[in-house]
């Protein structure tokens, strides 16, 4: 019998990533956090809009993610913009590192959320979109909306 699915609660989303990149593959990773970072995330004070993922020799790292300082913290509070280690299986990390070396591919954070009591991040293996690709995507989306609207008005 499979384990029951734990509920998820979104903390932050990266909407720019979906617009600026074509997402080829998705992956869930754990995030190594300090105690005050977890409390701040539970309060929803985080941003991953400018964040990106570095694939180093010692693992995957989340860079430029802003997690605000804990308002009730003391001198042991965390740094808001520090790099944070991501937890993935070794085979996944090696596969991603190899794919990122390919021309034009990168890893972008898509959303930061809690699954049960654990902080997770959804990563996307992505290829950058050109301006004409973005315009084509907008044109397709508007055509689909118009078609949906026309269907809804029929008796």
C-alpha positions as CSV (number, residue, x, y, z in Angstrom):
1,X,0.0,0.0,0.0
2,X,1.6,3.3,-1.0
3,X,2.2,6.0,1.5
4,X,-0.5,8.7,1.7
5,X,0.4,11.9,-0.2
6,X,1.5,14.7,2.1
7,X,-0.2,18.1,1.6
8,X,1.9,20.9,0.1
9,X,1.9,24.6,0.9
10,X,3.5,27.0,-1.5
11,X,5.9,29.7,-0.1
12,X,7.2,31.3,-3.2
13,X,7.0,30.9,-7.0
14,X,9.2,32.0,-9.8
15,X,6.8,33.3,-12.5
16,X,9.6,34.8,-14.6
17,X,11.1,31.3,-15.1
18,X,8.0,30.0,-16.8
19,X,7.9,33.1,-19.1
20,X,11.7,33.3,-19.9
21,X,12.5,29.6,-20.1
22,X,11.1,26.5,-21.8
23,X,10.9,23.9,-19.0
24,X,12.2,20.5,-20.3
25,X,12.2,18.5,-17.1
26,X,11.1,19.0,-13.4
27,X,12.7,17.7,-10.2
28,X,12.0,18.0,-6.5
29,X,14.9,18.7,-4.1
30,X,15.2,19.3,-0.4
31,X,16.7,22.5,0.9
32,X,19.2,22.7,3.8
33,X,18.0,25.5,6.1
34,X,18.7,26.9,9.6
35,X,16.0,27.2,12.2
36,X,15.3,30.8,11.7
37,X,15.1,30.3,7.9
38,X,12.3,27.7,8.4
39,X,10.4,30.1,10.6
40,X,10.6,32.8,8.1
41,X,9.5,30.5,5.3
42,X,6.5,29.4,7.3
43,X,5.6,33.1,7.5
44,X,5.8,33.3,3.7
45,X,8.7,35.9,3.6
46,X,10.8,34.5,0.7
47,X,11.5,35.3,-2.9
48,X,13.1,33.1,-5.6
49,X,12.4,35.5,-8.6
50,X,16.1,36.3,-9.1
51,X,17.4,32.9,-7.9
52,X,19.3,30.3,-9.9
53,X,20.9,26.9,-9.4
54,X,24.7,26.2,-9.5
55,X,25.8,22.7,-10.2
56,X,29.2,22.4,-8.5
57,X,31.5,19.5,-7.9
58,X,30.2,19.2,-4.3
59,X,26.5,19.3,-5.2
60,X,23.7,21.7,-6.2
61,X,23.4,25.1,-4.6
62,X,20.6,27.7,-4.6
63,X,22.0,31.1,-5.2
64,X,20.3,34.6,-4.9
65,X,17.2,33.3,-3.1
66,X,16.1,35.8,-0.6
67,X,14.7,34.6,2.7
68,X,14.1,37.5,5.0
69,X,15.7,37.7,8.5
70,X,13.5,36.3,11.2
71,X,11.9,39.2,12.9
72,X,12.2,37.8,16.4
73,X,15.7,36.5,15.8
74,X,18.8,37.5,17.7
75,X,22.5,37.7,16.9
76,X,22.4,34.1,15.6
77,X,19.9,35.1,12.8
78,X,20.7,33.8,9.3
79,X,22.0,35.8,6.3
80,X,19.1,36.6,4.0
81,X,20.9,36.1,0.7
82,X,23.3,33.2,1.5
83,X,23.8,30.2,-0.8
84,X,21.8,27.1,0.3
85,X,22.6,23.5,-0.4
86,X,20.1,21.4,-2.2
87,X,19.6,17.7,-1.4
88,X,19.2,15.3,-4.3
89,X,20.3,11.7,-4.9
90,X,23.8,11.3,-6.3
91,X,22.6,9.8,-9.6
92,X,20.2,12.7,-10.1
93,X,22.9,15.3,-9.3
94,X,25.3,13.6,-11.8
95,X,22.7,13.5,-14.5
96,X,21.7,17.1,-14.0
97,X,25.3,18.2,-13.9
98,X,25.9,16.5,-17.2
99,X,22.8,18.0,-18.8
100,X,23.7,21.5,-17.6
101,X,27.0,21.2,-19.4
102,X,25.1,20.9,-22.7
103,X,24.8,24.2,-24.6
104,X,21.9,26.3,-23.7
105,X,20.5,24.3,-20.7
106,X,20.3,25.6,-17.1
107,X,18.6,24.8,-13.8
108,X,16.0,27.3,-12.5
109,X,14.0,27.2,-9.3
110,X,10.3,27.1,-10.1
111,X,8.7,27.1,-6.6
112,X,9.6,26.8,-3.0
113,X,7.1,24.9,-0.8
114,X,6.6,22.7,2.2
115,X,5.7,19.0,1.8
116,X,4.5,18.0,5.2
117,X,7.1,19.5,7.5
118,X,10.0,19.5,5.0
119,X,11.0,22.5,2.8
120,X,11.3,21.5,-0.8
121,X,12.1,23.3,-4.0
122,X,10.9,22.4,-7.5
123,X,13.7,22.7,-10.1
124,X,13.3,22.9,-13.8
125,X,15.9,21.9,-16.4
126,X,15.3,24.7,-18.9
127,X,16.3,26.2,-22.2
128,X,16.1,30.0,-22.6
129,X,13.4,31.4,-24.8
130,X,14.1,33.9,-27.6
131,X,11.8,37.0,-27.9
132,X,10.0,35.5,-30.9
133,X,9.4,32.3,-28.9
134,X,7.8,34.4,-26.1
135,X,5.6,36.2,-28.6
136,X,4.5,32.9,-30.2
137,X,3.6,31.5,-26.8
138,X,1.5,34.6,-26.0
139,X,-0.2,34.4,-29.4
140,X,-1.1,30.7,-28.8
141,X,-2.3,31.3,-25.3
142,X,-4.6,34.2,-26.5
143,X,-5.9,32.0,-29.3
144,X,-6.8,29.2,-26.8
145,X,-8.6,31.8,-24.6
146,X,-10.6,33.1,-27.5
147,X,-11.6,29.6,-28.5
148,X,-12.5,28.8,-25.0
149,X,-14.6,32.0,-24.7
150,X,-16.4,31.2,-28.0
151,X,-17.2,27.7,-26.8
152,X,-18.6,29.1,-23.5
153,X,-21.0,31.5,-25.2
154,X,-22.7,28.8,-27.3
155,X,-26.1,27.7,-26.2
